Amino acid sequence: MRFLFLYILFFLPYITYAELLFECEVLECEIPQSQSQYKFSFKFKNVSSNSIRILSVKSSCSCTVATPEENIYKPNESGEIKGIFNIGNRQGLQEQEIIVHTDSVSQSLIKLRLKINLLDDYEINPRLLYWERATESVSKEVTLVIRNPEWVLSNIKYDKNKFTVNVVRNKDKYVIIVKPVSPEIAIRDLLKISLENKSHETKTFALHALVK
């Protein structure tokens, strides 16, 4: 114990710890699947008393490219590691690891992570609307979100003798308001929601509505 105390007393002052302190080591985001690229940045600061050299920055996939602004950072100097994630035909949750190698003995390897959730170009919820018979006729809402700006809501086909339908738009979000004409009888209908892009291509979704 005495030896350990003497070691700390005489040798610790000569040991220096270089360190790059990152604002965030894991970046999480949600972006539309239709987006071709995602640009990101990991910001950091050299909080040590020594200059630190970044030797290399490597990613776990060729779809992700990251580079530092500079190679050497002086004490108290800030910097960024900027990069691009190429989406391609990828879907769902994507996790990428970025390894930073430095000349610091105490921090020679730094692991950074990207967690990117690629969202569908469009989403409708719920897909089923249900009313009980002989109850008060109330309106119910369906939310349609279109994340790809190439597409817009073009048409909703339904039986006007069974339901009334109104649409309220707020940018990329549509609220479809549906109400039975008469909740006294059992009815069923299939509402066909159509999207159209600039090339006049169409996509159609089915929304089930029933009174039972």
C-alpha positions as CSV (number, residue, x, y, z in Angstrom):
1,M,0.0,0.0,0.0
2,R,2.9,2.3,0.9
3,F,4.6,1.5,-2.4
4,L,1.4,2.3,-4.3
5,F,1.1,5.7,-2.5
6,L,4.7,6.6,-3.4
7,Y,4.2,5.5,-7.0
8,I,1.1,7.8,-7.4
9,L,2.9,10.7,-5.6
10,F,6.1,10.7,-7.7
11,F,5.0,9.3,-11.1
12,L,1.4,10.5,-11.7
13,P,2.3,14.1,-12.4
14,Y,4.4,12.9,-15.3
15,I,1.5,11.0,-16.9
16,T,-0.6,13.0,-19.3
17,Y,-4.0,12.0,-20.7
18,A,-4.9,13.3,-24.2
19,E,-8.7,13.2,-24.9
20,L,-11.1,14.2,-27.5
21,L,-14.5,14.9,-25.9
22,F,-17.4,14.4,-28.2
23,E,-20.8,16.1,-27.8
24,C,-22.4,12.9,-28.8
25,E,-21.0,9.5,-29.7
26,V,-24.3,8.1,-31.0
27,L,-26.4,9.9,-33.5
28,E,-30.0,8.8,-33.9
29,C,-32.4,10.1,-36.5
30,E,-35.3,9.3,-38.7
31,I,-35.3,10.2,-42.4
32,P,-37.5,9.4,-45.5
33,Q,-36.3,6.3,-47.4
34,S,-36.6,8.3,-50.6
35,Q,-33.8,10.6,-49.5
36,S,-30.6,9.7,-51.4
37,Q,-28.1,10.8,-48.7
38,Y,-27.9,11.8,-45.1
39,K,-25.2,14.2,-44.0
40,F,-24.0,14.0,-40.4
41,S,-21.4,15.6,-38.1
42,F,-19.8,14.5,-34.8
43,K,-18.6,17.6,-32.9
44,F,-15.8,17.3,-30.4
45,K,-13.2,19.3,-28.4
46,N,-9.7,18.6,-27.3
47,V,-10.0,18.9,-23.5
48,S,-6.4,17.7,-22.8
49,S,-3.2,19.7,-22.4
50,N,-1.6,18.1,-25.5
51,S,-2.2,18.2,-29.2
52,I,-3.9,15.2,-30.7
53,R,-3.5,13.8,-34.2
54,I,-6.3,11.9,-35.9
55,L,-4.6,9.1,-37.8
56,S,-7.6,7.7,-39.6
57,V,-11.4,7.5,-39.7
58,K,-12.9,4.2,-40.9
59,S,-16.5,3.1,-41.2
60,S,-18.1,-0.4,-41.0
61,C,-19.7,0.0,-44.5
62,S,-18.6,1.5,-47.8
63,C,-22.0,3.4,-47.8
64,T,-20.7,5.7,-45.1
65,V,-17.8,8.0,-45.6
66,A,-16.4,10.2,-42.8
67,T,-13.5,12.6,-42.5
68,P,-12.1,15.1,-39.9
69,E,-11.8,18.8,-40.7
70,E,-8.2,18.7,-39.7
71,N,-5.7,16.1,-38.7
72,I,-4.2,17.8,-35.6
73,Y,-6.1,19.5,-32.8
74,K,-4.4,21.7,-30.2
75,P,-5.6,21.9,-26.6
76,N,-9.1,23.5,-26.2
77,E,-9.5,23.4,-30.0
78,S,-12.9,22.2,-31.4
79,G,-13.5,20.2,-34.5
80,E,-15.9,18.0,-36.4
81,I,-15.9,14.7,-38.1
82,K,-18.3,15.1,-41.1
83,G,-19.7,12.4,-43.2
84,I,-22.3,11.2,-45.7
85,F,-24.4,8.0,-45.4
86,N,-25.6,6.9,-48.9
87,I,-29.1,5.4,-48.5
88,G,-29.4,3.5,-51.8
89,N,-32.1,0.8,-51.6
90,R,-31.7,0.3,-47.9
91,Q,-34.8,0.0,-45.7
92,G,-35.6,0.1,-42.0
93,L,-33.1,0.7,-39.2
94,Q,-29.5,1.1,-40.2
95,E,-26.6,1.0,-37.8
96,Q,-23.2,2.2,-38.8
97,E,-20.0,2.2,-36.8
98,I,-17.2,4.8,-37.3
99,I,-13.8,4.1,-35.8
100,V,-11.5,7.1,-35.1
101,H,-7.8,6.3,-34.5
102,T,-5.6,8.9,-32.8
103,D,-2.0,9.1,-31.6
104,S,-3.2,9.4,-28.0
105,V,-2.0,6.6,-25.7
106,S,-5.1,6.9,-23.5
107,Q,-7.6,7.3,-26.3
108,S,-6.1,5.6,-29.4
109,L,-9.5,4.3,-30.6
110,I,-12.9,6.0,-30.5
111,K,-16.1,4.3,-31.6
112,L,-18.9,6.5,-33.0
113,R,-22.3,5.2,-34.1
114,L,-25.0,6.1,-36.5
115,K,-28.5,4.8,-35.9
116,I,-30.7,5.8,-38.8
117,N,-34.3,4.7,-39.2
118,L,-35.4,4.9,-42.8
119,L,-39.1,5.7,-42.9
120,D,-41.5,4.6,-45.6
121,D,-42.4,7.2,-48.2
122,Y,-45.9,7.1,-47.0
123,E,-47.8,5.8,-44.0
124,I,-51.5,5.5,-43.2
125,N,-53.0,4.8,-39.8
126,P,-55.3,3.2,-38.9
127,R,-56.3,1.0,-41.8
128,L,-59.7,0.0,-40.2
129,L,-62.5,2.2,-38.9
130,Y,-65.2,0.6,-36.9
131,W,-68.5,1.8,-35.4
132,E,-71.1,-0.1,-33.4
133,R,-74.6,-0.1,-34.7
134,A,-77.3,2.0,-33.0
135,T,-74.8,4.4,-31.4
136,E,-74.2,8.0,-32.0
137,S,-72.7,8.7,-35.4
138,V,-69.3,10.2,-34.7
139,S,-66.5,11.1,-37.0
140,K,-63.2,9.1,-37.0
141,E,-59.9,10.2,-38.3
142,V,-57.2,8.5,-40.4
143,T,-53.8,10.1,-40.7
144,L,-51.9,9.9,-44.0
145,V,-48.3,11.0,-43.9
146,I,-46.5,11.4,-47.3
147,R,-42.7,11.8,-46.7
148,N,-41.7,11.7,-50.4
149,P,-42.4,15.2,-51.9
150,E,-42.9,13.6,-55.3
151,W,-46.2,12.2,-54.2
152,V,-49.5,13.8,-53.3
153,L,-53.0,12.6,-52.4
154,S,-55.0,12.6,-55.6
155,N,-58.3,10.9,-54.9
156,I,-60.4,9.0,-52.4
157,K,-63.1,6.7,-53.8
158,Y,-66.0,5.5,-51.6
159,D,-69.7,5.0,-51.5
160,K,-71.3,8.3,-50.7
161,N,-74.5,6.6,-49.7
162,K,-72.7,4.9,-46.8
163,F,-70.0,7.4,-45.6
164,T,-69.0,11.0,-45.7
165,V,-65.4,11.9,-46.2
166,N,-63.5,15.1,-45.6
167,V,-59.8,15.8,-45.9
168,V,-57.7,18.4,-44.1
169,R,-54.1,18.9,-45.2
170,N,-51.2,20.3,-43.3
171,K,-48.0,20.2,-45.4
172,D,-47.1,16.5,-45.8
173,K,-49.8,15.3,-43.4
174,Y,-53.4,14.6,-44.4
175,V,-56.2,14.0,-41.9
176,I,-59.1,12.0,-43.5
177,I,-62.3,12.4,-41.5
178,V,-64.8,9.6,-42.1
179,K,-68.4,9.4,-40.7
180,P,-71.2,6.9,-41.4
181,V,-74.3,8.3,-43.1
182,S,-76.5,6.2,-40.8
183,P,-75.2,4.2,-37.8
184,E,-78.5,2.4,-37.5
185,I,-77.8,-0.3,-40.1
186,A,-74.8,-2.6,-40.7
187,I,-72.7,-1.3,-43.6
188,R,-69.3,-2.0,-45.0
189,D,-67.2,-0.2,-47.5
190,L,-63.7,-0.1,-48.9
191,L,-62.3,3.4,-49.3
192,K,-59.6,3.5,-52.0
193,I,-57.0,6.2,-51.3
194,S,-54.9,7.1,-54.3
195,L,-51.5,8.9,-54.5
196,E,-50.0,10.4,-57.7
197,N,-46.5,11.6,-58.5
198,K,-45.3,14.1,-61.1
199,S,-45.0,11.4,-63.7
200,H,-48.7,10.6,-63.2
201,E,-47.9,7.2,-61.6
202,T,-50.4,6.1,-59.0
203,K,-50.4,4.1,-55.8
204,T,-53.6,3.0,-54.1
205,F,-54.3,2.0,-50.5
206,A,-57.4,0.3,-49.0
207,L,-59.1,1.6,-45.9
208,H,-61.8,-0.6,-44.4
209,A,-64.8,1.1,-42.8
210,L,-67.7,-0.8,-41.3
211,V,-70.7,-0.4,-39.0
212,K,-71.5,-3.7,-37.2
